[in-house]
Amino acid sequence: MNTTTNGHDNIRDVIFARRIRRYADYHIAELGTMVRLQSMTELERATIERAAQDEPTTLNARLMIACMVDADGHTLFAADDMDDLLQMDAQVSTAIMQRIYEHCGGKDDTDTAIKNLSATLEGVAQSS
């Protein structure tokens, strides 16, 4: 089995070396300011996708809670802020979400994962 890629001897080491948070600042014209975003772990993303399966209207708010951070990398929002985030102007939240999907992974990936999870859970329930 070939484990060499781009001059690296061990693909496993290359993959696990990517287990660091990524941060980026994005200008949100609708807010007239910059927002700082952090990447998510696969576990965080899966947890959010699972919760959104039960409450799809909360997906964007959950992603904002997980990804929006201050200059020191501390999250700006908590679960207690969910209702306030859901009341945000849709144009503003859409602009923020576009940046979150750009930074953390595409919306199509999340939508597909939620649909697949739904189908899996339905299949499990029917076979029980």
Buried (B, 14 or more C-beta within 10 A) or exposed (E): EEEEEEEEEEBEEBEEEEEEEEEEEBEBEEEEEEBBBBBBEEEBBEBBBEEBBEEEEBBBBBBBBBBBBEEEEEBEBEEEBBEEBEEBEEEEBEBBBEBBBEBBBEBEEBBEBBEEBEEEEEEEEEEE
